[in-house]
């Protein structure tokens, strides 16, 4: 609502058919280490992968493989950015991060969606697009480094860029590390600071466990 009460008043404000409208952006810190803001889905993913890159550089880690860090576009309308970059770089392994529902959010049924809660660590998923041996590496890394994780199952697609990477080219072993989030697709998306730290830590430590000799064969 722009306050206008006629078509003429609307046009006088420079508003026309096709004008882009969005809510005013805000950011607030709440109690118990929660933060809220618009479009944490998936700006926070971009932040977390950038932090992984920063920590690798600051700790002067030399990985025995090439690492591409990608913030893909158009995930919400068909995973198009991930599809293009997967075809271009042809990765051997893909580690994807996105948000997932905190199923304790009102109007979400945890009996259907699984029991996932903000503040209890990143969520790992079992799904057709998830490579079980790569998932086991991530899980074992979490155990070894004492990083709390949660689990959920997905019967079909993950609804994330994982689906593009997993089925790209001749197939790419892929794993999804998700950040719990409340009130998805609203202007007050809520996440927990500790989950962000734990997700960054888990991705970083997982990268350090991988080598060109890492065996992901099911045979």
C-alpha positions in Angstrom: 0.0 0.0 0.0 1.6 3.3 -1.1 -1.1 5.4 0.3 -2.6 6.5 -3.1 -6.3 6.4 -3.6 -6.6 6.6 -7.4 -4.8 5.4 -10.5 -3.6 9.0 -11.2 -2.1 9.3 -7.7 -0.3 5.9 -8.2 1.2 7.0 -11.5 2.3 10.3 -10.0 4.4 8.3 -7.6 6.2 6.7 -10.5 4.6 3.3 -9.9 3.5 1.4 -13.0 2.5 -2.2 -14.0 5.6 -4.3 -13.6 7.2 -2.1 -10.9 9.3 -4.1 -8.4 8.1 -3.9 -4.8 9.8 -5.2 -1.7 9.5 -4.8 2.0 12.0 -2.5 3.8 15.1 -4.5 4.7 16.0 -4.8 8.4 18.2 -6.7 10.7 17.8 -7.3 14.4 19.6 -9.3 17.1 17.2 -11.0 19.5 17.6 -12.9 22.8 19.4 -16.2 23.1 21.7 -15.5 20.1 18.9 -15.4 17.5 19.0 -12.9 14.6 16.3 -11.9 12.2 16.3 -10.3 8.7 15.1 -10.6 5.2 16.4 -13.2 2.7 18.7 -15.1 5.0 17.6 -17.8 2.5 20.1 -17.9 1.1 22.3 -14.9 1.8 23.6 -16.7 4.9 24.8 -19.5 2.6 26.9 -17.1 0.7 28.3 -15.7 3.9 29.2 -19.1 5.3 31.1 -20.3 2.2 32.9 -17.0 2.1 33.9 -17.6 5.7 35.2 -21.0 4.8 37.4 -19.5 2.2 38.6 -16.8 4.6 39.5 -19.4 7.3 41.4 -21.6 4.8 43.5 -18.6 3.7 44.1 -17.3 7.3 45.2 -20.8 8.4 47.4 -21.1 5.3 45.8 -24.5 4.4 46.9 -26.0 1.1 44.3 -28.3 -0.2 45.5 -31.2 -2.4 42.7 -30.4 -4.9 41.2 -27.5 -6.7 38.4 -25.8 -4.8 35.6 -23.8 -6.4 33.4 -21.7 -4.1 30.2 -20.8 -5.8 27.2 -18.7 -4.8 24.7 -19.9 -7.4 21.7 -17.8 -8.6 18.1 -18.7 -9.4 17.8 -21.6 -7.1 14.2 -20.7 -6.3 13.1 -20.8 -9.9 14.7 -24.0 -11.1 18.2 -24.4 -9.8 19.5 -22.7 -12.9 22.7 -21.2 -11.6 23.8 -24.5 -10.1 23.0 -26.3 -13.3 25.1 -24.0 -15.3 28.1 -24.0 -13.0 28.0 -27.8 -12.5 28.2 -28.2 -16.3 31.1 -25.7 -16.6 33.4 -26.8 -13.8 32.4 -30.5 -13.8 33.1 -31.1 -10.1 34.2 -34.4 -8.6 32.5 -33.7 -5.3 29.9 -31.0 -4.3 29.2 -29.8 -0.8 26.0 -27.7 -0.8 24.8 -25.4 1.9 21.3 -24.0 2.2 18.7 -23.3 4.8 16.0 -25.7 6.0 12.9 -25.3 8.1 13.1 -25.3 11.9 10.2 -27.6 12.2 9.2 -26.2 15.5 8.0 -23.1 13.6 4.2 -22.6 13.7 2.3 -24.3 10.9 5.1 -26.8 10.2 4.4 -30.4 11.1 7.6 -32.0 12.4 5.9 -35.5 12.1 6.2 -34.9 8.3 9.2 -32.6 8.0 11.4 -34.1 10.7 12.5 -32.8 14.1 14.9 -29.9 13.3 15.5 -27.0 15.6 17.5 -23.7 15.5 20.4 -23.8 18.0 21.1 -27.5 17.7 23.5 -27.5 14.8 23.4 -27.9 11.1 21.1 -30.5 9.5 22.3 -33.4 7.4 19.9 -35.0 5.0 19.4 -38.5 3.6 17.9 -38.3 0.1 18.2 -39.8 -3.4 20.5 -36.9 -4.5 22.8 -37.4 -1.4 25.8 -39.6 -1.8 25.8 -41.8 1.3 29.6 -42.3 1.5 30.2 -38.6 1.3 27.5 -38.0 3.9 29.3 -40.5 6.2 32.5 -38.5 5.8 30.7 -35.4 6.9 29.0 -37.2 9.8 32.3 -38.7 11.0 33.9 -35.3 10.7 31.2 -33.8 12.9 31.7 -36.6 15.5 35.5 -36.2 15.5 35.3 -32.4 15.9 32.4 -32.5 18.3 30.2 -30.4 16.0 26.5 -31.0 16.8 24.3 -32.1 13.8 20.7 -33.0 13.2 19.3 -35.4 10.7 16.3 -35.6 8.4 15.2 -37.7 5.4 13.8 -36.5 2.1 11.9 -39.0 -0.1 12.3 -37.1 -3.4 14.1 -33.9 -4.2 16.0 -31.9 -1.7 14.6 -28.6 -3.0 18.1 -27.2 -3.2 21.1 -26.9 -5.6 22.1 -30.4 -4.5 19.7 -31.8 -7.1 21.5 -30.0 -9.9 25.0 -31.0 -8.8 24.1 -34.6 -8.0 22.7 -35.4 -11.5 25.0 -33.2 -13.6 27.3 -34.5 -16.2 28.0 -38.2 -15.4 26.8 -37.7 -11.8 28.6 -35.9 -9.0 28.8 -37.2 -5.4 27.0 -34.5 -3.4 26.1 -33.7 0.2 23.8 -31.1 1.7 24.6 -29.3 4.9 21.6 -27.1 5.9 21.1 -24.3 8.4 17.9 -24.4 10.4 15.7 -21.3 9.9 12.4 -20.1 11.2 9.7 -18.2 9.2 11.2 -19.0 5.8 10.4 -16.6 2.9 9.3 -13.8 5.1 10.9 -10.5 6.1 11.7 -11.8 9.5 13.6 -15.0 8.8 15.3 -16.2 12.0 18.5 -18.1 12.5 20.8 -18.9 15.4 24.4 -17.6 15.6 25.8 -20.8 16.9 24.4 -22.8 14.0 26.2 -20.5 11.6 29.5 -21.0 13.3 28.9 -24.8 13.5 28.0 -25.0 9.8 31.1 -23.1 8.8 33.3 -25.2 11.0 31.8 -28.4 9.6 32.4 -27.4 6.0 35.9 -26.3 6.8 36.8 -29.5 8.6 35.2 -31.7 6.0 37.4 -30.1 3.3 40.5 -30.9 5.3 39.6 -34.6 5.4 39.2 -34.9 1.6 42.1 -36.0 -0.7 42.3 -37.1 -4.3 42.4 -40.7 -2.9 39.1 -40.4 -1.0 37.2 -43.4 -2.0 33.5 -42.8 -2.7 32.9 -46.0 -4.6 30.0 -48.2 -3.4 31.8 -51.2 -4.8 
